[in-house]
Amino acid sequence: MKTENITIDGRECRIDSRENAGVILIQAADINSLEHMDKLTAELDKRTGIQYTLVSFAVKEWNNELSPWEAAAVFGKDGFGGGAEETLAFVTGSLLPYIREHHSADIPLIIGGYSLAALFSLWAVYKTDTFSACAAASPSVWFPGWPDFINGNKPSAGCIYLSLGDREEKVKNPVMSAVGDNIRSLSAALDKDGIRCILEWNEGNHFKDVSMRCAKAFAWCMEQII
């Protein structure tokens, strides 16, 4: 595995690549967690023998850069800024052209992530046909307005992985507790639309086994398209 740390259009990125990669994995990551990608790649290697390139780009303002539209604060004091359009523009207009030029010109792309990054990934496959699959681990589908967004819309990705911790819908926050019903509704809608989809339930709350859950998500998608 070759690791490259670079800056693209002012945004820190980490690229973990192998020769003869058959797929490119794209994910948003907290700027402070880029250095911990070794754990994710180790988990991925346990689950699949498919060669891949993992591209992680740093997010400084999580609630702003990954939220698809503005929304009031749901926990704490920070609301959501609706900066996903700008983030997706970076991915498609700057990050992917660099990857295509320097790594792989024409292999499938999977977008994925965890929590709000997973919601961003889901939203992205509704907005663009760039990605073959979406690996959404514990996505924040409790996000205000999400059920209305998926109603009448269809994603372009051919397969989508969904997961949730079995304690995530048991929180006291009335907005976030809707995550269970919302992810079940999303799974049903994807099945109805003919999208290859799996909804997997993991043990624990939202913060348990993050790297493992992400690895399971990406590995499932890789096995579907390669």
N, C-alpha and C positions, 0 to 999 in steps of 0.2 A: 504494500500500500504506500503510495506516495502522497504526502500531505503538502499543500501549498496554501499559504496565507497571503492574501492579496487585498487590495482596495479597488473597488470598481465604482466609479462615479461617487466617490466619497464614502462608500459603505464597505465595512469590513466583511470579508468573505473567507471561508475555509473550503478547500476542495480536497477531498480524499479520493484518490483515483487509482484504478488498477488498469494494467494493460488488457486490451481485448474486452473492455467493459461492454456489456450488452444492454445496459439501461442507465439512465441518469436520474438520480433522486434529488429533488429540490426541496429544501425546507427553510423556513424562517426559524431563527433561534435567538434567544436573548443574548445580547452582546457579551454578557458575562459567562455564557455557557459554551461558547465556541471551543474553548480549550478542553471541554469534556466530551467531545465527539468520539474519542477513542472507545468509550463505553458503548456507544450506539453501534459503531462498526463491529465491535467484538460480538455484540448480541446478534447483529445481522449475520455475521459469518457462521454463527451456530445454527442458524435457521435456513440458510440457503447457500447453495454452491454457485449461484449465478454471480458473475463478475459485474461490478457496478462502479459508478462514480457518484459519490455523495457530495452535494453542493449545499453548504449552509451559509446563509447570509444573515448578518447581524441586524437586530431590531433594538433600537434604543428606547423608543416610546411605545411600549407594547399595546396599550389601550388605544392609542391613536393610529399607529401604522398598520394594524391588522384588522381594525373594525370596518365593516363594509359601509356603514352609515353612522351618523351621529346618534348617540343615545345617552341618556342620563346615567349617572353613577348607579351601579347595582350593589356594589360592596365598596366600602371606604368612601373617599371623597372624589376620586377621579372618575370622570365620565369617559365617554368614548368619542374620539374625534372624527371617525369616518375617513381615515387616510388610506384605506385599502386600495383605492383606485391608483393612487400614486405609487404604492408599493408594487402592485401588479405591473404597472408601467415600467418600473425598474427591472423587474424579473424578465419581462418579455422584450424590453427594448435595450437593456444593457447587459444583464447577467447572462441570459441565454445566448446572445450573439458571441460573447466571449467564450463560453463553454463550447459552442459549436466550432469556433475557429481554432481553439487551442487543445481541445480534447476529443470530442466525437461529433462528427458532422451530421449523422443521420441515424440515431438510435432513439428508442422510445423515451419519453419523459414521464416521470411520476412526481406529482407534487404532494407533499404531506406535512405533517407536523403534529403538535400536541396542544390541546386546550384552545386558546384563541387563534393560534397558528393553524390548528386543524380546521377551525371555522373558516379562516381565510382561504385555506386550500380548497374546501368545499365550495365556497363562494367563487373562487377562481375558475373552477371547471364549469360553472354556470355562465361565466362571463367570456371565456375564451375556449377555443378548440385546440389549444397548444398541447394539452396533457392527455396521455393515454389512460392514466389511472390516478386515483386520489387515495392517499393513505391517511385517514382522519382518525387519530387516536384521541379518545376522550374530547371530542370537539365541543365547543361552547355553543351548542344549539339552543341553549336557553336564551340566547341573545335576543333582545327585544326586536320584534318584527321578522324574525327568521321564518316562522311558519307561513307568514304571508308571502315572503319572498319565494319560497319553493313552490307555492301554490300556482299552478299554471306555467311554471318554468321547468325546463329539462336540461340536465347537465350534458356536456359533450363527451366526457370521459366514459369509456366503455365499461370500466369496473371501479367500484368504490368500496373501500373497507371502512367500517364504522366500529367503534368500540366504546365502552363506558365501564367505569368501576361500579360494582353492584351497590355501593353506598352513596354514589354521587347524587342520586335523586332524593336522598333522605335528609338533605341539609334543611335547616330552618328557613333560609332565605326563600321567600315565596317566588321570586323570579327564577333563581337558579334551580329550584326543586322541580321545575318543569322540564329539566333536561331529559329525564327518562321518557316521558310521554312524547316529547318532541323528536327524540332520536328513533323511537318506534314508528312514529308517523313518517319520518324521513325514509326509513328503511322500507316501509310499505309503499311509499310513493316511488322510490327507485325501482322496486320490484315491478310495480305496475307499468313503469316506463320501459321495462326490458333491460335495465342496467344490471350487470352482474354485481351483486352486492352481498356482503356478509355483515351481520351485526354480532359482535362478540362481547360477552360480558366478562370482565376481569374482577378478581377479588379485591376489595378495598375501596378507599376513597379516591379523590381526584389526584392525590399527590403520591400514590404508591406505584413503584416500579415503572417510572416514566420511560426510561431507556428501553426496557423490555417491551412495553406496550407499543412504542414507536417502531421497534424492530419487527414485531409481529405484524404491524400494519404494512410496513414497506415490503416485508418478505412475501406476504400474501399477494400483494399487487404484482410483485415481480413474477411470482409463479403463474399468475393469470395471463400475463402478456408476453412472456418469453418462451 
